[in-house]
Amino acid sequence: MAVQFTSSMHAQAEVLLARASRWARGERNKDGMAFFLFSSSRTTKDGTPIYHKTRADGGWCSCPSFEYRQACSHALAAQMNAERQARHDAESDALFAGYTKHVVKAAPVALAPTKPTPRFSRGYADLYGPDDDTVDAY
Ligand SMILES: [Zn+2]
């Protein structure tokens, strides 16, 4: 099923996405499903803030729009964020792959065996001199 995001959803999703680093994130206890909490502009009658819970991949949201249309600005923002994160991860992987290749290539030189250094090459007496109480043996 193709989800239809309206232009106003796109506009609102861009606004949300600009603040993605400050999204409240959580994980569902029973299965670790990651979600974001988006505060609604509306409140309950007694003024209690309303939050919409949106699955991190954008595949589900608790808001009325998603319930009726299977699409909302929260789901779209989460989806765009996930795509952006995936691109970022892919870029990081590519950079890291290049780095690994470089290090592996350089490794024979960097890891060339060197003469082992005795762990305790200097004894206590070398460092501190003879103990006073051992100078004159009993
Ligand atoms: Zn929503």
Backbone and ligand atoms as CSV (ligand in chain L), in Angstrom:
chain,resi,resn,atom,element,x,y,z
A,1,MET,N,N,0.857,-1.201,0.000
A,1,MET,CA,C,0.000,0.000,0.000
A,1,MET,C,C,0.888,1.244,0.000
A,2,ALA,N,N,0.673,2.094,-0.958
A,2,ALA,CA,C,1.455,3.328,-1.036
A,2,ALA,C,C,0.867,4.361,-0.077
A,3,VAL,N,N,1.705,4.842,0.820
A,3,VAL,CA,C,1.248,5.838,1.778
A,3,VAL,C,C,1.328,7.215,1.134
A,4,GLN,N,N,0.236,7.960,1.264
A,4,GLN,CA,C,0.206,9.290,0.674
A,4,GLN,C,C,0.471,10.358,1.740
A,5,PHE,N,N,1.616,10.983,1.630
A,5,PHE,CA,C,1.920,12.097,2.525
A,5,PHE,C,C,1.542,13.389,1.818
A,6,THR,N,N,0.783,14.230,2.506
A,6,THR,CA,C,0.358,15.495,1.899
A,6,THR,C,C,1.497,16.512,1.965
A,7,SER,N,N,1.340,17.594,1.224
A,7,SER,CA,C,2.388,18.617,1.225
A,7,SER,C,C,2.514,19.265,2.602
A,8,SER,N,N,1.406,19.377,3.325
A,8,SER,CA,C,1.504,19.961,4.670
A,8,SER,C,C,2.225,18.998,5.619
A,9,MET,N,N,2.046,17.691,5.393
A,9,MET,CA,C,2.796,16.713,6.197
A,9,MET,C,C,4.283,16.854,5.916
A,10,HIS,N,N,4.631,17.038,4.644
A,10,HIS,CA,C,6.037,17.209,4.285
A,10,HIS,C,C,6.611,18.455,4.960
A,11,ALA,N,N,5.838,19.541,4.923
A,11,ALA,CA,C,6.311,20.797,5.509
A,11,ALA,C,C,6.516,20.641,7.012
A,12,GLN,N,N,5.536,20.011,7.679
A,12,GLN,CA,C,5.645,19.822,9.129
A,12,GLN,C,C,6.774,18.840,9.469
A,13,ALA,N,N,6.930,17.820,8.627
A,13,ALA,CA,C,7.995,16.841,8.865
A,13,ALA,C,C,9.365,17.517,8.788
A,14,GLU,N,N,9.517,18.459,7.863
A,14,GLU,CA,C,10.792,19.185,7.752
A,14,GLU,C,C,11.067,19.983,9.018
A,15,VAL,N,N,10.008,20.583,9.573
A,15,VAL,CA,C,10.157,21.352,10.820
A,15,VAL,C,C,10.601,20.419,11.945
A,16,LEU,N,N,9.946,19.258,12.028
A,16,LEU,CA,C,10.300,18.279,13.065
A,16,LEU,C,C,11.725,17.771,12.867
A,17,LEU,N,N,12.067,17.489,11.612
A,17,LEU,CA,C,13.371,16.901,11.300
A,17,LEU,C,C,14.517,17.844,11.681
A,18,ALA,N,N,14.260,19.147,11.589
A,18,ALA,CA,C,15.291,20.126,11.930
A,18,ALA,C,C,15.666,20.031,13.412
A,19,ARG,N,N,14.771,19.456,14.203
A,19,ARG,CA,C,15.024,19.314,15.643
A,19,ARG,C,C,15.287,17.854,16.018
A,20,ALA,N,N,15.662,17.039,15.070
A,20,ALA,CA,C,15.773,15.593,15.294
A,20,ALA,C,C,16.737,15.243,16.430
A,21,SER,N,N,17.781,16.051,16.606
A,21,SER,CA,C,18.752,15.732,17.657
A,21,SER,C,C,18.140,15.870,19.045
A,22,ARG,N,N,16.998,16.564,19.129
A,22,ARG,CA,C,16.363,16.757,20.443
A,22,ARG,C,C,15.085,15.946,20.599
A,23,TRP,N,N,14.814,15.052,19.677
A,23,TRP,CA,C,13.627,14.210,19.807
A,23,TRP,C,C,13.755,13.328,21.040
A,24,ALA,N,N,12.626,13.193,21.728
A,24,ALA,CA,C,12.601,12.272,22.870
A,24,ALA,C,C,12.498,10.853,22.315
A,25,ARG,N,N,13.435,10.021,22.709
A,25,ARG,CA,C,13.504,8.679,22.148
A,25,ARG,C,C,13.290,7.660,23.259
A,26,GLY,N,N,12.671,6.573,22.921
A,26,GLY,CA,C,12.471,5.508,23.898
A,26,GLY,C,C,12.482,4.159,23.221
A,27,GLU,N,N,12.466,3.132,24.040
A,27,GLU,CA,C,12.387,1.772,23.514
A,27,GLU,C,C,11.322,1.022,24.294
A,28,ARG,N,N,10.463,0.337,23.566
A,28,ARG,CA,C,9.393,-0.396,24.221
A,28,ARG,C,C,9.978,-1.547,25.034
A,29,ASN,N,N,9.510,-1.676,26.254
A,29,ASN,CA,C,10.072,-2.692,27.155
A,29,ASN,C,C,9.963,-4.105,26.613
A,30,LYS,N,N,8.812,-4.447,26.064
A,30,LYS,CA,C,8.603,-5.860,25.746
A,30,LYS,C,C,9.457,-6.372,24.585
A,31,ASP,N,N,9.819,-5.478,23.634
A,31,ASP,CA,C,10.589,-5.978,22.489
A,31,ASP,C,C,11.689,-5.018,22.029
A,32,GLY,N,N,11.873,-3.926,22.757
A,32,GLY,CA,C,12.956,-3.015,22.405
A,32,GLY,C,C,12.680,-2.144,21.188
A,33,MET,N,N,11.433,-2.173,20.705
A,33,MET,CA,C,11.098,-1.352,19.539
A,33,MET,C,C,11.384,0.129,19.850
A,34,ALA,N,N,12.165,0.757,18.986
A,34,ALA,CA,C,12.523,2.154,19.201
A,34,ALA,C,C,11.394,3.061,18.735
A,35,PHE,N,N,11.150,4.108,19.488
A,35,PHE,CA,C,10.109,5.065,19.095
A,35,PHE,C,C,10.533,6.472,19.504
A,36,PHE,N,N,9.848,7.447,18.929
A,36,PHE,CA,C,10.046,8.836,19.304
A,36,PHE,C,C,8.748,9.364,19.884
A,37,LEU,N,N,8.858,10.336,20.756
A,37,LEU,CA,C,7.675,10.999,21.284
A,37,LEU,C,C,7.637,12.415,20.728
A,38,PHE,N,N,6.541,12.754,20.094
A,38,PHE,CA,C,6.360,14.109,19.573
A,38,PHE,C,C,5.248,14.781,20.359
A,39,SER,N,N,5.506,15.974,20.856
A,39,SER,CA,C,4.453,16.671,21.580
A,39,SER,C,C,3.475,17.277,20.588
A,40,SER,N,N,2.215,17.153,20.925
A,40,SER,CA,C,1.163,17.702,20.082
A,40,SER,C,C,0.989,19.177,20.400
A,41,SER,N,N,0.472,19.920,19.447
A,41,SER,CA,C,0.161,21.315,19.719
A,41,SER,C,C,-1.095,21.418,20.588
A,42,ARG,N,N,-1.850,20.330,20.638
A,42,ARG,CA,C,-3.068,20.325,21.455
A,42,ARG,C,C,-2.800,19.682,22.811
A,43,THR,N,N,-3.717,19.911,23.724
A,43,THR,CA,C,-3.658,19.296,25.046
A,43,THR,C,C,-5.027,18.682,25.339
A,44,THR,N,N,-5.074,17.913,26.408
A,44,THR,CA,C,-6.382,17.410,26.832
A,44,THR,C,C,-7.171,18.579,27.421
A,45,LYS,N,N,-8.432,18.344,27.720
A,45,LYS,CA,C,-9.287,19.426,28.235
A,45,LYS,C,C,-8.736,20.059,29.504
A,46,ASP,N,N,-8.079,19.235,30.333
A,46,ASP,CA,C,-7.536,19.793,31.584
A,46,ASP,C,C,-6.125,20.352,31.404
A,47,GLY,N,N,-5.660,20.449,30.155
A,47,GLY,CA,C,-4.371,21.087,29.885
A,47,GLY,C,C,-3.180,20.150,29.885
A,48,THR,N,N,-3.419,18.858,30.062
A,48,THR,CA,C,-2.322,17.885,30.047
A,48,THR,C,C,-1.757,17.772,28.630
A,49,PRO,N,N,-0.445,17.885,28.504
A,49,PRO,CA,C,0.150,17.759,27.160
A,49,PRO,C,C,-0.152,16.391,26.542
A,50,ILE,N,N,-0.272,16.396,25.231
A,50,ILE,CA,C,-0.494,15.151,24.496
A,50,ILE,C,C,0.776,14.837,23.726
A,51,TYR,N,N,1.203,13.581,23.808
A,51,TYR,CA,C,2.368,13.142,23.049
A,51,TYR,C,C,1.952,12.049,22.082
A,52,HIS,N,N,2.541,12.084,20.913
A,52,HIS,CA,C,2.317,11.019,19.947
A,52,HIS,C,C,3.549,10.141,19.930
A,53,LYS,N,N,3.313,8.844,20.012
A,53,LYS,CA,C,4.405,7.880,19.976
A,53,LYS,C,C,4.536,7.410,18.530
A,54,THR,N,N,5.737,7.536,17.986
A,54,THR,CA,C,5.975,7.202,16.579
A,54,THR,C,C,7.107,6.201,16.473
A,55,ARG,N,N,6.862,5.092,15.798
A,55,ARG,CA,C,7.918,4.102,15.633
A,55,ARG,C,C,9.099,4.726,14.902
A,56,ALA,N,N,10.307,4.382,15.324
A,56,ALA,CA,C,11.510,5.051,14.827
A,56,ALA,C,C,11.681,4.939,13.318
A,57,ASP,N,N,11.124,3.874,12.722
A,57,ASP,CA,C,11.243,3.745,11.266
A,57,ASP,C,C,10.086,4.426,10.535
A,58,GLY,N,N,9.203,5.059,11.297
A,58,GLY,CA,C,8.086,5.764,10.688
A,58,GLY,C,C,6.942,4.866,10.261
A,59,GLY,N,N,6.985,3.615,10.638
A,59,GLY,CA,C,5.960,2.672,10.197
A,59,GLY,C,C,4.672,2.709,10.980
A,60,TRP,N,N,4.634,3.490,12.040
A,60,TRP,CA,C,3.426,3.551,12.856
A,60,TRP,C,C,3.478,4.791,13.736
A,61,CYS,N,N,2.310,5.358,14.001
A,61,CYS,CA,C,2.222,6.505,14.909
A,61,CYS,C,C,0.894,6.434,15.643
A,62,SER,N,N,0.890,6.960,16.860
A,62,SER,CA,C,-0.326,6.900,17.681
A,62,SER,C,C,-1.272,8.077,17.443
A,63,CYS,N,N,-0.910,9.002,16.546
A,63,CYS,CA,C,-1.743,10.200,16.386
A,63,CYS,C,C,-2.985,9.918,15.522
A,64,PRO,N,N,-3.999,10.781,15.623
A,64,PRO,CA,C,-5.244,10.579,14.859
A,64,PRO,C,C,-5.029,10.549,13.347
A,65,SER,N,N,-4.122,11.373,12.859
A,65,SER,CA,C,-3.876,11.408,11.415
A,65,SER,C,C,-3.433,10.044,10.918
A,66,PHE,N,N,-2.524,9.425,11.649
A,66,PHE,CA,C,-2.039,8.112,11.220
A,66,PHE,C,C,-3.143,7.075,11.321
A,67,GLU,N,N,-3.953,7.216,12.360
A,67,GLU,CA,C,-5.050,6.264,12.545
A,67,GLU,C,C,-6.002,6.293,11.343
A,68,TYR,N,N,-6.280,7.478,10.833
A,68,TYR,CA,C,-7.235,7.602,9.729
A,68,TYR,C,C,-6.604,7.434,8.357
A,69,ARG,N,N,-5.366,7.897,8.188
A,69,ARG,CA,C,-4.756,7.909,6.846
A,69,ARG,C,C,-3.533,7.008,6.710
A,70,GLN,N,N,-3.082,6.416,7.819
A,70,GLN,CA,C,-1.819,5.668,7.828
A,70,GLN,C,C,-0.672,6.552,7.336
A,71,ALA,N,N,-0.798,7.830,7.599
A,71,ALA,CA,C,0.242,8.793,7.234
A,71,ALA,C,C,0.126,9.999,8.147
A,72,CYS,N,N,1.241,10.539,8.552
A,72,CYS,CA,C,1.248,11.759,9.356
A,72,CYS,C,C,2.637,12.373,9.290
A,73,SER,N,N,2.746,13.618,9.755
A,73,SER,CA,C,4.032,14.312,9.706
A,73,SER,C,C,5.062,13.621,10.601
A,74,HIS,N,N,4.596,13.019,11.725
A,74,HIS,CA,C,5.530,12.341,12.643
A,74,HIS,C,C,6.159,11.126,11.974
A,75,ALA,N,N,5.295,10.308,11.350
A,75,ALA,CA,C,5.786,9.096,10.677
A,75,ALA,C,C,6.739,9.481,9.547
A,76,LEU,N,N,6.371,10.525,8.808
A,76,LEU,CA,C,7.224,10.966,7.704
A,76,LEU,C,C,8.567,11.478,8.222
A,77,ALA,N,N,8.520,12.268,9.317
A,77,ALA,CA,C,9.766,12.798,9.891
A,77,ALA,C,C,10.649,11.650,10.391
A,78,ALA,N,N,10.032,10.678,11.061
A,78,ALA,CA,C,10.800,9.529,11.570
A,78,ALA,C,C,11.407,8.740,10.414
A,79,GLN,N,N,10.619,8.578,9.343
A,79,GLN,CA,C,11.096,7.850,8.157
A,79,GLN,C,C,12.269,8.596,7.522
A,80,MET,N,N,12.132,9.916,7.385
A,80,MET,CA,C,13.206,10.719,6.788
A,80,MET,C,C,14.456,10.676,7.668
A,81,ASN,N,N,14.230,10.696,8.979
A,81,ASN,CA,C,15.353,10.629,9.912
A,81,ASN,C,C,16.073,9.289,9.795
A,82,ALA,N,N,15.278,8.210,9.679
A,82,ALA,CA,C,15.867,6.872,9.544
A,82,ALA,C,C,16.670,6.770,8.250
A,83,GLU,N,N,16.130,7.353,7.176
A,83,GLU,CA,C,16.839,7.334,5.887
A,83,GLU,C,C,18.123,8.151,5.976
A,84,ARG,N,N,18.021,9.295,6.637
A,84,ARG,CA,C,19.198,10.149,6.804
A,84,ARG,C,C,20.260,9.421,7.632
A,85,GLN,N,N,19.798,8.726,8.689
A,85,GLN,CA,C,20.721,7.974,9.543
A,85,GLN,C,C,21.382,6.841,8.763
A,86,ALA,N,N,20.579,6.171,7.915
A,86,ALA,CA,C,21.110,5.065,7.108
A,86,ALA,C,C,22.174,5.580,6.140
A,87,ARG,N,N,21.911,6.752,5.534
A,87,ARG,CA,C,22.909,7.353,4.627
A,87,ARG,C,C,24.178,7.683,5.397
A,88,HIS,N,N,23.985,8.264,6.575
A,88,HIS,CA,C,25.131,8.635,7.409
A,88,HIS,C,C,25.938,7.396,7.785
A,89,ASP,N,N,25.232,6.320,8.168
A,89,ASP,CA,C,25.904,5.073,8.540
A,89,ASP,C,C,26.678,4.509,7.353
A,90,ALA,N,N,26.045,4.567,6.157
A,90,ALA,CA,C,26.689,4.041,4.957
A,90,ALA,C,C,27.955,4.838,4.657
A,91,GLU,N,N,27.869,6.166,4.826
A,91,GLU,CA,C,29.044,7.010,4.589
A,91,GLU,C,C,30.144,6.703,5.596
A,92,SER,N,N,29.727,6.509,6.852
A,92,SER,CA,C,30.707,6.179,7.893
A,92,SER,C,C,31.363,4.841,7.600
A,93,ASP,N,N,30.539,3.867,7.178
A,93,ASP,CA,C,31.073,2.544,6.849
A,93,ASP,C,C,32.083,2.645,5.709
A,94,ALA,N,N,31.740,3.474,4.706
A,94,ALA,CA,C,32.625,3.636,3.557
A,94,ALA,C,C,33.947,4.263,4.003
A,95,LEU,N,N,33.840,5.273,4.857
A,95,LEU,CA,C,35.052,5.919,5.362
A,95,LEU,C,C,35.866,4.945,6.178
A,96,PHE,N,N,35.170,4.189,7.030
A,96,PHE,CA,C,35.860,3.251,7.903
A,96,PHE,C,C,36.503,2.135,7.085
A,97,ALA,N,N,35.784,1.680,6.033
A,97,ALA,CA,C,36.325,0.627,5.166
A,97,ALA,C,C,37.642,1.106,4.551
A,98,GLY,N,N,37.663,2.367,4.094
A,98,GLY,CA,C,38.874,2.928,3.526
A,98,GLY,C,C,39.987,3.004,4.552
A,99,TYR,N,N,39.603,3.374,5.761
A,99,TYR,CA,C,40.583,3.496,6.832
A,99,TYR,C,C,41.167,2.127,7.171
A,100,THR,N,N,40.274,1.120,7.259
A,100,THR,CA,C,40.720,-0.230,7.585
A,100,THR,C,C,41.706,-0.733,6.531
A,101,LYS,N,N,41.345,-0.486,5.258
A,101,LYS,CA,C,42.186,-0.913,4.158
A,101,LYS,C,C,43.578,-0.297,4.290
A,102,HIS,N,N,43.583,0.980,4.601
A,102,HIS,CA,C,44.840,1.701,4.741
A,102,HIS,C,C,45.680,1.115,5.879
A,103,VAL,N,N,45.022,0.877,7.001
A,103,VAL,CA,C,45.741,0.375,8.174
A,103,VAL,C,C,46.290,-1.016,7.901
A,104,VAL,N,N,45.458,-1.859,7.272
A,104,VAL,CA,C,45.899,-3.221,6.989
A,104,VAL,C,C,47.108,-3.202,6.060
A,105,LYS,N,N,47.039,-2.288,5.068
A,105,LYS,CA,C,48.138,-2.173,4.128
A,105,LYS,C,C,49.420,-1.727,4.839
A,106,ALA,N,N,49.254,-0.856,5.814
A,106,ALA,CA,C,50.410,-0.314,6.516
A,106,ALA,C,C,50.887,-1.219,7.640
A,107,ALA,N,N,50.050,-2.180,7.990
A,107,ALA,CA,C,50.332,-3.004,9.166
A,107,ALA,C,C,51.684,-3.727,9.148
A,108,PRO,N,N,52.107,-4.300,8.006
A,108,PRO,CA,C,53.384,-5.034,8.041
A,108,PRO,C,C,54.538,-4.187,8.552
A,109,VAL,N,N,54.509,-2.897,8.233
A,109,VAL,CA,C,55.561,-2.020,8.723
A,109,VAL,C,C,55.326,-1.696,10.198
A,110,ALA,N,N,54.059,-1.289,10.478
A,110,ALA,CA,C,53.753,-0.865,11.842
A,110,ALA,C,C,53.921,-2.009,12.837
A,111,LEU,N,N,53.611,-3.236,12.373
A,111,LEU,CA,C,53.649,-4.365,13.291
A,111,LEU,C,C,54.906,-5.223,13.122
A,112,ALA,N,N,55.903,-4.670,12.437
A,112,ALA,CA,C,57.145,-5.422,12.273
A,112,ALA,C,C,57.691,-5.778,13.647
A,113,PRO,N,N,58.149,-7.005,13.780
A,113,PRO,CA,C,58.622,-7.407,15.107
A,113,PRO,C,C,59.816,-6.567,15.552
A,114,THR,N,N,59.770,-6.186,16.763
A,114,THR,CA,C,60.888,-5.428,17.322
A,114,THR,C,C,61.492,-6.285,18.424
A,115,LYS,N,N,62.713,-5.964,18.782
A,115,LYS,CA,C,63.366,-6.712,19.848
A,115,LYS,C,C,62.572,-6.501,21.130
A,116,PRO,N,N,62.132,-7.565,21.716
A,116,PRO,CA,C,61.329,-7.381,22.919
A,116,PRO,C,C,62.124,-6.698,24.021
A,117,THR,N,N,61.434,-5.799,24.672
A,117,THR,CA,C,62.072,-5.104,25.781
A,117,THR,C,C,61.731,-5.857,27.066
A,118,PRO,N,N,62.727,-6.230,27.826
A,118,PRO,CA,C,62.406,-6.898,29.088
A,118,PRO,C,C,61.472,-6.017,29.917
A,119,ARG,N,N,60.456,-6.626,30.454
A,119,ARG,CA,C,59.457,-5.846,31.170
A,119,ARG,C,C,60.068,-5.117,32.360
A,120,PHE,N,N,60.911,-5.809,33.054
A,120,PHE,CA,C,61.567,-5.166,34.196
A,120,PHE,C,C,63.052,-5.088,33.902
A,121,SER,N,N,63.384,-4.126,33.001
A,121,SER,CA,C,64.774,-4.063,32.564
A,121,SER,C,C,65.659,-3.413,33.622
A,122,ARG,N,N,65.004,-2.688,34.519
A,122,ARG,CA,C,65.805,-2.062,35.578
A,122,ARG,C,C,65.278,-2.555,36.918
A,123,GLY,N,N,66.163,-2.923,37.708
A,123,GLY,CA,C,65.782,-3.425,39.014
A,123,GLY,C,C,65.555,-2.289,39.996
A,124,TYR,N,N,65.065,-2.643,41.116
A,124,TYR,CA,C,64.798,-1.672,42.184
A,124,TYR,C,C,66.055,-0.892,42.537
A,125,ALA,N,N,67.151,-1.599,42.633
A,125,ALA,CA,C,68.408,-0.955,43.046
A,125,ALA,C,C,68.902,0.033,41.990
A,126,ASP,N,N,68.631,-0.279,40.685
A,126,ASP,CA,C,69.018,0.646,39.617
A,126,ASP,C,C,68.263,1.961,39.746
A,127,LEU,N,N,66.990,1.838,40.129
A,127,LEU,CA,C,66.141,3.014,40.201
A,127,LEU,C,C,66.356,3.818,41.482
A,128,TYR,N,N,66.505,3.119,42.598
A,128,TYR,CA,C,66.480,3.807,43.896
A,128,TYR,C,C,67.775,3.686,44.683
A,129,GLY,N,N,68.716,2.922,44.141
A,129,GLY,CA,C,69.959,2.718,44.900
A,129,GLY,C,C,69.739,1.665,45.969
A,130,PRO,N,N,70.798,1.287,46.566
A,130,PRO,CA,C,70.669,0.248,47.611
A,130,PRO,C,C,69.924,0.780,48.817
A,131,ASP,N,N,69.156,-0.078,49.432
A,131,ASP,CA,C,68.453,0.324,50.651
A,131,ASP,C,C,69.476,0.560,51.744
A,132,ASP,N,N,69.211,1.587,52.504
A,132,ASP,CA,C,70.143,1.911,53.578
A,132,ASP,C,C,70.335,0.744,54.531
A,133,ASP,N,N,69.225,0.066,54.812
A,133,ASP,CA,C,69.328,-0.989,55.810
A,133,ASP,C,C,69.966,-2.274,55.297
A,134,THR,N,N,70.307,-2.277,53.995
A,134,THR,CA,C,70.987,-3.459,53.488
A,134,THR,C,C,72.474,-3.193,53.268
A,135,VAL,N,N,72.859,-1.927,53.414
A,135,VAL,CA,C,74.259,-1.590,53.217
A,135,VAL,C,C,75.133,-2.307,54.256
A,136,ASP,N,N,74.719,-2.192,55.471
A,136,ASP,CA,C,75.458,-2.894,56.525
A,136,ASP,C,C,74.664,-4.137,56.909
A,137,ALA,N,N,75.087,-5.218,56.328
A,137,ALA,CA,C,74.377,-6.467,56.603
A,137,ALA,C,C,74.569,-6.868,58.046
A,138,TYR,N,N,73.637,-7.611,58.564
A,138,TYR,CA,C,73.753,-8.075,59.931
A,138,TYR,C,C,74.957,-8.958,60.087
L,1,ZN,ZN,ZN,1.622,10.954,13.849
